[in-house]
Amino acid sequence: MKILQEAVNSFSHIFFPHICVGCGTDLIDDSQLICLHCMHKLPVTHFELHANNPIEKIFWGRAPIQSASAQYYFTKNSILQQILHQFKYEGKKQIGTYFGKIIGETLSKSNRFNNLDALVPLPLFASKERKRGYNQATVLADGISSVIKVPVLNNCIERISATETQTLKNRMERWHNISGKFRLKNKEHLIGKHILLVDDVITTGATLDACANEFLKEEIRVSIVTLACAQS
């Protein structure tokens, strides 16, 4: 029976190949999304192990967060950029779940993200989420949650207006562009709690700062994690 199953799996790979999201090579193990070669190329930060790391320093003087980390360094024209593009713009939600679980495993080995009460995905503006079909931060948060067993809250904060793209703006323009764009909802049950704010990539931190401060105003403690951070 085992031999028959292996034969069926091999035959199915001919017509429905399971390929690495990094390099496109065929993967034998259907539970994997990325080959070992590409995985080893992803530049891990290890920020979760260190206080006052570069992500936490972004928020100094702006938002008194508890802890912050990013799983990988992001650079242009890299394997990670290819993976993120597939995740955000090609509908491959399984990528977010897969890497969310990796983040969850990483955080579970650190003592700097203990006593979390909830995971909060950075919200998208409603029309943008409808167009994309999902919020990539929510998919990541769901993956993290499956490992660290902390619930995901999707209805406690909303983005109340659309913003211009941040890509071509400098640091100060990004802060101004996102200021006042978030509104807290159903906050009563979160007062005094500790949330983990989740997003895919952090650059200047302007968007995460604006969102985090809405929680901080209500005496809700905030930590932050992202899949990647842009290198300066």
C-alpha contacts under 8 A as a table, 3 or more apart, distances in Angstrom:
res1	aa1	res2	aa2	distance
1	M	4	L	5.05
1	M	5	Q	6.24
2	K	5	Q	5.09
2	K	6	E	6.24
3	I	6	E	5.15
3	I	7	A	6.22
4	L	7	A	5.03
4	L	8	V	6.23
5	Q	8	V	5.06
5	Q	9	N	6.16
6	E	9	N	5.05
6	E	10	S	6.10
7	A	10	S	5.11
7	A	11	F	6.11
8	V	11	F	5.07
8	V	12	S	6.13
9	N	12	S	5.14
9	N	13	H	6.30
10	S	13	H	5.23
10	S	14	I	6.92
11	F	14	I	5.48
11	F	15	F	7.33
12	S	15	F	5.50
12	S	16	F	5.67
12	S	17	P	7.31
13	H	16	F	4.93
13	H	17	P	4.36
13	H	18	H	6.63
14	I	17	P	5.89
17	P	26	D	6.34
17	P	27	L	7.74
18	H	26	D	5.70
18	H	27	L	5.45
18	H	28	I	7.24
18	H	30	D	6.56
19	I	24	G	5.14
19	I	25	T	5.25
19	I	26	D	4.31
19	I	27	L	5.22
19	I	33	L	7.21
19	I	34	I	7.76
20	C	23	C	5.70
20	C	24	G	4.70
20	C	25	T	5.41
20	C	26	D	6.31
20	C	27	L	6.18
20	C	32	Q	7.97
20	C	33	L	5.45
20	C	34	I	4.48
20	C	35	C	5.68
21	V	24	G	5.81
21	V	33	L	6.06
21	V	34	I	5.59
21	V	82	Q	7.91
21	V	83	I	6.07
21	V	86	Q	7.99
22	G	34	I	6.08
22	G	35	C	7.57
22	G	38	C	6.03
22	G	79	I	5.52
22	G	80	L	7.40
22	G	82	Q	6.72
22	G	83	I	6.04
23	C	38	C	7.02
23	C	79	I	7.58
25	T	35	C	7.89
27	L	30	D	6.85
27	L	32	Q	7.36
27	L	33	L	7.81
27	L	34	I	7.88
27	L	35	C	6.89
29	D	32	Q	5.76
30	D	33	L	7.53
32	Q	35	C	7.28
33	L	95	I	7.23
33	L	98	Y	7.51
34	I	38	C	6.45
34	I	39	M	6.37
35	C	38	C	5.46
35	C	39	M	6.13
36	L	39	M	4.91
36	L	40	H	6.07
37	H	40	H	5.41
37	H	41	K	6.62
38	C	41	K	5.01
38	C	42	L	6.69
38	C	79	I	7.31
39	M	42	L	5.43
40	H	43	P	7.70
41	K	79	I	7.76
42	L	72	Y	6.73
42	L	73	Y	7.78
42	L	79	I	7.36
42	L	80	L	6.71
43	P	72	Y	5.38
43	P	73	Y	5.57
43	P	74	F	7.97
44	V	71	Q	5.88
44	V	72	Y	4.49
44	V	73	Y	6.49
45	T	70	A	6.84
45	T	71	Q	5.87
45	T	72	Y	5.34
45	T	73	Y	6.36
46	H	49	L	5.91
46	H	50	H	7.57
46	H	71	Q	6.98
47	F	50	H	5.43
47	F	51	A	7.85
47	F	53	N	5.94
47	F	54	P	7.81
47	F	55	I	7.82
47	F	68	A	7.82
47	F	69	S	5.26
47	F	70	A	6.55
47	F	71	Q	7.46
48	E	51	A	7.83
48	E	68	A	7.06
48	E	69	S	5.20
48	E	70	A	7.48
48	E	106	T	7.63
48	E	107	L	6.74
48	E	110	S	6.28
48	E	112	R	6.91
49	L	110	S	5.92
49	L	111	N	7.77
49	L	112	R	7.12
50	H	53	N	5.83
51	A	56	E	7.65
51	A	67	S	7.35
52	N	55	I	7.81
52	N	56	E	5.56
52	N	57	K	6.05
53	N	56	E	5.42
53	N	57	K	6.30
53	N	68	A	7.91
53	N	69	S	7.73
54	P	57	K	5.05
54	P	58	I	6.54
55	I	58	I	5.36
55	I	59	F	7.43
55	I	68	A	5.96
55	I	69	S	5.93
55	I	70	A	7.23
55	I	229	C	7.93
56	E	59	F	5.67
56	E	60	W	6.85
56	E	65	I	7.75
56	E	67	S	6.60
56	E	68	A	5.34
56	E	69	S	7.32
57	K	60	W	5.12
58	I	204	T	7.10
58	I	205	G	6.56
59	F	62	R	5.17
59	F	63	A	5.32
59	F	64	P	7.10
59	F	65	I	7.41
59	F	205	G	7.31
59	F	209	D	7.03
60	W	63	A	6.44
60	W	64	P	6.96
61	G	64	P	7.33
62	R	209	D	7.19
63	A	209	D	6.35
63	A	212	A	7.16
63	A	213	N	6.30
63	A	216	L	7.84
64	P	216	L	7.92
65	I	68	A	7.54
65	I	212	A	7.98
65	I	221	R	6.89
65	I	222	V	5.21
65	I	223	S	5.57
65	I	224	I	7.70
66	Q	221	R	6.84
66	Q	222	V	5.88
66	Q	223	S	5.07
67	S	112	R	6.66
67	S	113	F	6.93
67	S	222	V	7.71
67	S	223	S	4.83
67	S	224	I	6.44
68	A	223	S	5.58
68	A	224	I	4.53
68	A	225	V	5.57
69	S	224	I	6.44
69	S	225	V	4.87
69	S	226	T	6.57
70	A	73	Y	7.58
70	A	225	V	5.49
70	A	226	T	4.66
70	A	227	L	5.46
70	A	228	A	5.16
70	A	229	C	5.91
71	Q	103	I	6.43
71	Q	225	V	7.84
71	Q	226	T	6.57
71	Q	227	L	5.05
71	Q	228	A	5.58
71	Q	229	C	7.84
72	Y	227	L	6.24
72	Y	228	A	4.59
72	Y	229	C	6.46
73	Y	228	A	5.42
73	Y	229	C	5.14
73	Y	230	A	6.09
73	Y	231	Q	6.37
74	F	78	S	7.64
74	F	80	L	6.63
74	F	81	Q	7.02
74	F	228	A	5.62
74	F	229	C	5.42
74	F	230	A	4.76
74	F	231	Q	6.29
75	T	78	S	5.84
75	T	80	L	7.65
75	T	81	Q	7.03
75	T	230	A	6.39
75	T	231	Q	6.67
76	K	81	Q	6.32
77	N	81	Q	6.20
77	N	82	Q	7.41
78	S	81	Q	5.20
78	S	82	Q	6.59
79	I	82	Q	5.15
79	I	83	I	6.28
80	L	83	I	4.99
80	L	84	L	6.07
81	Q	84	L	5.12
81	Q	85	H	6.12
82	Q	85	H	5.21
82	Q	86	Q	6.45
83	I	86	Q	5.28
83	I	87	F	6.28
83	I	95	I	7.64
84	L	87	F	4.93
84	L	88	K	6.03
85	H	88	K	5.29
85	H	89	Y	5.61
85	H	90	E	6.98
86	Q	89	Y	5.59
86	Q	90	E	4.68
86	Q	91	G	6.76
86	Q	92	K	5.90
87	F	90	E	6.08
87	F	91	G	6.04
87	F	92	K	4.82
87	F	93	K	5.80
87	F	94	Q	7.78
87	F	95	I	5.80
87	F	96	G	6.45
87	F	136	Q	7.44
88	K	91	G	6.53
88	K	92	K	7.42
88	K	93	K	7.91
88	K	132	R	7.72
88	K	136	Q	6.34
89	Y	92	K	7.93
89	Y	132	R	7.07
91	G	132	R	7.68
91	G	133	G	7.72
92	K	95	I	5.90
92	K	96	G	7.77
93	K	96	G	5.40
93	K	97	T	6.68
93	K	136	Q	7.55
93	K	139	V	6.78
94	Q	97	T	5.08
94	Q	98	Y	6.02
95	I	98	Y	5.11
95	I	99	F	6.21
96	G	99	F	5.31
96	G	100	G	5.73
96	G	136	Q	6.83
96	G	139	V	5.46
96	G	140	L	4.89
96	G	143	G	7.14
97	T	100	G	4.95
97	T	101	K	6.27
97	T	139	V	5.72
97	T	140	L	5.50
97	T	141	A	7.99
97	T	142	D	6.66
97	T	143	G	4.43
97	T	144	I	7.81
98	Y	101	K	5.41
98	Y	102	I	6.68
98	Y	143	G	6.61
99	F	102	I	4.84
99	F	103	I	6.24
99	F	140	L	6.94
99	F	143	G	7.16
99	F	227	L	7.54
100	G	103	I	5.07
100	G	104	G	6.15
100	G	139	V	7.48
100	G	140	L	4.42
100	G	141	A	6.33
100	G	142	D	7.03
100	G	143	G	4.10
100	G	144	I	4.67
100	G	227	L	7.73
101	K	104	G	4.86
101	K	105	E	6.20
101	K	140	L	7.86
101	K	143	G	4.64
101	K	144	I	4.93
101	K	145	S	7.83
101	K	146	S	6.93
101	K	147	V	6.09
102	I	105	E	5.15
102	I	106	T	6.26
102	I	144	I	7.50
103	I	106	T	4.99
103	I	107	L	6.15
103	I	144	I	6.13
103	I	227	L	7.27
104	G	107	L	5.19
104	G	108	S	6.08
104	G	143	G	7.20
104	G	144	I	4.29
104	G	145	S	7.02
104	G	146	S	7.77
104	G	147	V	5.34
104	G	148	I	5.89
105	E	108	S	5.15
105	E	109	K	6.61
105	E	144	I	7.81
105	E	147	V	6.46
105	E	148	I	7.53
106	T	109	K	5.48
106	T	110	S	6.85
107	L	110	S	5.16
107	L	111	N	7.86
107	L	112	R	7.97
107	L	113	F	6.46
107	L	148	I	7.97
108	S	111	N	7.57
108	S	113	F	7.76
108	S	147	V	7.97
108	S	148	I	6.40
110	S	113	F	6.54
111	N	114	N	5.86
113	F	116	L	6.78
113	F	223	S	7.64
115	N	194	H	7.15
116	L	119	L	7.73
116	L	150	V	7.00
116	L	193	K	7.82
116	L	194	H	5.23
116	L	195	I	5.79
116	L	196	L	6.77
117	D	150	V	6.47
117	D	151	P	7.40
117	D	193	K	6.14
117	D	194	H	5.34
117	D	195	I	5.74
118	A	150	V	5.65
118	A	151	P	5.18
118	A	152	V	5.75
118	A	153	L	6.49
118	A	194	H	6.92
118	A	195	I	4.89
118	A	196	L	6.33
119	L	141	A	6.45
119	L	145	S	7.42
119	L	150	V	6.66
119	L	151	P	6.07
119	L	152	V	4.60
119	L	153	L	6.08
119	L	195	I	5.66
119	L	196	L	4.76
119	L	197	L	6.10
119	L	198	V	7.01
120	V	138	T	7.83
120	V	141	A	7.29
120	V	152	V	5.93
120	V	153	L	5.31
120	V	154	N	6.42
120	V	156	C	7.90
120	V	195	I	6.64
120	V	196	L	5.96
120	V	197	L	4.85
120	V	198	V	6.04
121	P	137	A	4.93
121	P	138	T	5.00
121	P	141	A	6.20
121	P	152	V	7.69
121	P	153	L	7.52
121	P	154	N	6.74
121	P	197	L	5.82
121	P	198	V	4.73
121	P	199	D	6.28
122	L	137	A	5.97
122	L	138	T	7.62
122	L	197	L	6.44
122	L	198	V	5.83
122	L	199	D	5.66
122	L	208	L	7.37
122	L	211	C	7.43
123	P	135	N	7.18
123	P	137	A	7.51
123	P	157	I	7.13
123	P	158	E	5.86
123	P	159	R	5.99
124	L	128	K	6.45
124	L	129	E	5.84
124	L	135	N	6.45
124	L	158	E	7.64
124	L	159	R	6.17
125	F	128	K	5.42
125	F	129	E	6.32
125	F	158	E	7.51
125	F	159	R	5.16
125	F	160	I	6.81
125	F	161	S	6.43
125	F	162	A	5.74
126	A	129	E	5.20
126	A	130	R	6.24
126	A	159	R	7.61
127	S	130	R	5.09
127	S	131	K	6.21
128	K	131	K	5.11
128	K	132	R	6.21
129	E	132	R	5.13
129	E	133	G	5.68
129	E	134	Y	5.42
129	E	135	N	5.76
130	R	133	G	4.99
130	R	134	Y	6.83
132	R	135	N	7.49
134	Y	138	T	7.75
134	Y	139	V	7.84
135	N	138	T	5.33
135	N	139	V	6.67
136	Q	139	V	5.16
136	Q	140	L	6.37
136	Q	199	D	7.61
136	Q	200	D	6.97
137	A	140	L	5.13
137	A	141	A	6.09
137	A	198	V	5.91
137	A	199	D	4.74
137	A	200	D	5.93
138	T	141	A	4.95
138	T	142	D	6.11
138	T	154	N	7.60
138	T	198	V	7.79
139	V	142	D	5.16
139	V	143	G	6.44
140	L	143	G	5.17
140	L	144	I	6.30
140	L	198	V	7.43
140	L	199	D	7.58
140	L	200	D	7.55
141	A	144	I	5.02
141	A	145	S	5.97
141	A	152	V	6.62
141	A	198	V	6.30
142	D	145	S	5.01
142	D	146	S	6.28
142	D	152	V	6.68
143	G	146	S	5.31
143	G	147	V	7.00
144	I	147	V	5.50
144	I	148	I	6.34
145	S	148	I	5.30
145	S	149	K	5.04
145	S	150	V	5.21
145	S	151	P	6.17
145	S	152	V	6.77
146	S	149	K	5.62
146	S	150	V	7.82
153	L	156	C	6.43
154	N	157	I	7.47
155	N	158	E	7.31
155	N	185	K	6.94
155	N	186	N	7.54
156	C	184	L	5.90
156	C	185	K	4.64
156	C	186	N	5.49
156	C	187	K	6.53
157	I	182	F	6.85
157	I	183	R	5.61
157	I	184	L	4.32
157	I	185	K	5.26
158	E	182	F	5.64
158	E	183	R	5.43
158	E	184	L	6.54
158	E	185	K	7.41
159	R	162	A	7.46
159	R	181	K	5.63
159	R	182	F	4.51
159	R	183	R	6.46
160	I	181	K	5.52
160	I	182	F	5.65
160	I	183	R	6.55
161	S	181	K	5.82
161	S	182	F	7.91
162	A	181	K	7.77
163	T	177	N	6.61
163	T	178	I	6.68
163	T	181	K	8.00
164	E	177	N	7.15
165	T	168	L	7.38
165	T	169	K	7.99
166	Q	169	K	5.38
166	Q	174	R	5.97
166	Q	177	N	7.84
169	K	172	M	7.96
169	K	173	E	5.55
169	K	174	R	5.83
170	N	173	E	5.30
170	N	174	R	6.16
171	R	174	R	5.25
171	R	175	W	6.54
171	R	204	T	6.23
171	R	206	A	7.78
172	M	175	W	5.21
172	M	176	H	6.34
173	E	176	H	5.16
173	E	177	N	5.97
174	R	177	N	5.04
174	R	178	I	6.38
174	R	204	T	7.81
174	R	206	A	6.02
174	R	207	T	7.85
175	W	178	I	5.60
175	W	179	S	6.11
175	W	206	A	4.98
175	W	207	T	7.35
175	W	210	A	7.95
176	H	179	S	5.36
178	I	181	K	5.66
178	I	206	A	6.92
178	I	207	T	5.99
178	I	210	A	6.73
179	S	210	A	6.00
180	G	183	R	7.93
180	G	210	A	7.13
181	K	210	A	7.60
182	F	210	A	7.19
182	F	211	C	6.01
182	F	214	E	7.16
183	R	214	E	6.91
184	L	187	K	6.44
184	L	214	E	6.38
184	L	215	F	7.16
186	N	189	H	7.01
186	N	190	L	7.94
187	K	190	L	5.30
187	K	191	I	6.58
187	K	218	E	7.85
188	E	191	I	5.78
190	L	193	K	5.22
190	L	194	H	7.90
190	L	220	I	6.47
191	I	218	E	6.24
191	I	219	E	5.88
191	I	220	I	5.20
192	G	219	E	5.79
192	G	220	I	5.08
192	G	221	R	6.88
193	K	220	I	5.39
193	K	221	R	6.08
194	H	220	I	6.10
194	H	221	R	4.52
194	H	222	V	5.78
194	H	223	S	7.50
195	I	220	I	7.38
195	I	221	R	6.22
195	I	222	V	5.11
195	I	223	S	6.24
196	L	222	V	5.94
196	L	223	S	4.74
196	L	224	I	5.35
196	L	225	V	6.99
197	L	208	L	7.90
197	L	212	A	7.48
197	L	222	V	6.86
197	L	223	S	6.10
197	L	224	I	4.70
197	L	225	V	6.37
198	V	224	I	6.06
198	V	225	V	5.24
198	V	226	T	5.73
199	D	202	I	7.47
199	D	225	V	6.71
199	D	226	T	4.84
199	D	227	L	6.92
200	D	226	T	5.03
200	D	227	L	4.88
200	D	228	A	6.27
201	V	226	T	5.67
201	V	227	L	5.95
201	V	228	A	4.76
201	V	229	C	5.37
201	V	230	A	7.19
202	I	205	G	5.62
202	I	208	L	7.92
202	I	226	T	6.63
202	I	228	A	6.51
202	I	229	C	4.79
202	I	230	A	6.33
203	T	229	C	6.03
203	T	230	A	5.13
203	T	231	Q	7.83
205	G	208	L	5.35
205	G	209	D	5.84
206	A	209	D	5.12
206	A	210	A	6.24
207	T	210	A	5.26
207	T	211	C	6.31
208	L	211	C	5.11
208	L	212	A	5.87
209	D	212	A	5.08
209	D	213	N	6.07
210	A	213	N	5.44
210	A	214	E	6.87
211	C	214	E	5.55
211	C	215	F	7.23
212	A	215	F	5.42
212	A	216	L	6.27
212	A	222	V	6.57
213	N	216	L	4.77
213	N	217	K	6.07
214	E	217	K	5.48
214	E	218	E	7.20
215	F	218	E	5.46
215	F	219	E	6.81
215	F	220	I	5.28
215	F	221	R	7.29
215	F	222	V	7.29
216	L	219	E	5.09
216	L	220	I	5.14
216	L	221	R	6.27
216	L	222	V	7.06
217	K	220	I	7.37
226	T	229	C	7.14
